[in-house]
């Protein structure tokens, strides 16, 4: 595949002082464009055997008797490359806090309750159309120590492997009309307004299931174009 | 097959930080890629990841990938792949297959770095100091090549530190 340079402003700024942790962790040197065959032609292979039955329904984790508390939702979307070609058979990992805004993580000190029936992580492979789908509860906003009254907008973390190594992406999906967008330096670290908007999922009445759950759609475009048919 | 010249180019999804809370969610793959069985000789690469103040980064996640190890690790779940979190002192360690029939100048691994405060993952690669010059490393300005070289230790392992920022900043890649 070919990887064009990403236009300025589309990626977040690596050093963005409003998000304090970036100040000493963001590289200062420009990225070095390199020509290397394997990262743009080959990838990490993730066999379907890795997937477990509970991985696409976060509301009923393996080993738990009950159901997660919160607003039940389904999240689905298509993963494509820059040419619009589906990214098939590719690993997608998701993780999030629970409906009260608490992660099941040893370092999460937020004093919101853990839910015994919610872990908050799952994984899946995209199908022949590049589509993924999982059921979860809507994550809550939560405070973090970045600044006075800092709260993260509700979000779900995504990790994608793509079809070739250089397509790797870790990002966050947000929910429509969140009042915290304007105050969140992680969301605002992306200078380009349109690129920020592409991180916001759409409410979908089509995906909404009668008397069961609400639907959200979040399409993802990975870098890369001119994939060979063999590469898919 | 090339897309038609007039085809609309889709706008990419931008990156966001992995944040501080990925560890439990990623643990399945850390467990799965630790101590993998391989039919090839191995090299062990150890190091510490530092921020711009020289403070160890204790909550990073690192991925190492060696596409030449697929055959030697064919019996494991994700051949050629390792995922490790950095430790409390910023340390990390990969034991990697280095098959005899792989190109002698191949990197020990392609490495991807994720961390809280790192708003986009960073691609890099680690090369063994006693291997022939890789065509990838040859594209790195000579003055900065040392940041990608793992140094052989008396015990036969290799030492490679990652510096996210500042003096001796590791070279990070954008693939073409």
Interface residues (C-beta under 8 A of the other chain):
Chain A: X2 X3 X5 X6 X10 X11 X12 X13 X14 X16 X19 X20 X21 X22 X23 X24 X25 X26 X27 X28 X29 X31 X32 X33 X34 X35 X36 X38 X39 X40 X42 X44 X45 X46 X47 X49 X50 X80 X81 X82 X83 X84 X93 X94 X95 X97 X103 X104 X105 X106 X107 X108 X119 X120 X121 X123 X155 X157 X159 X165 X166 X168 X169 X170 X171 X172 X186 X187 X189 X190 X192 X194 X195 X196 X198 X199 X219 X220 X221 X222 X223 X225 X226 X228 X229
Chain B: X1 X2 X3 X7 X8 X9 X10 X11 X12 X13 X14 X15 X16 X17 X18 X19 X20 X21 X22 X23 X24 X25 X26 X28 X32 X51 X52 X53 X55 X57 X59 X65 X67 X70 X77 X78 X79 X80 X81 X110 X112 X114 X115 X116 X117 X118 X119 X120 X121 X122 X123 X135 X136 X139 X140 X164 X165 X166 X169 X170 X171 X172 X173 X174 X175 X176
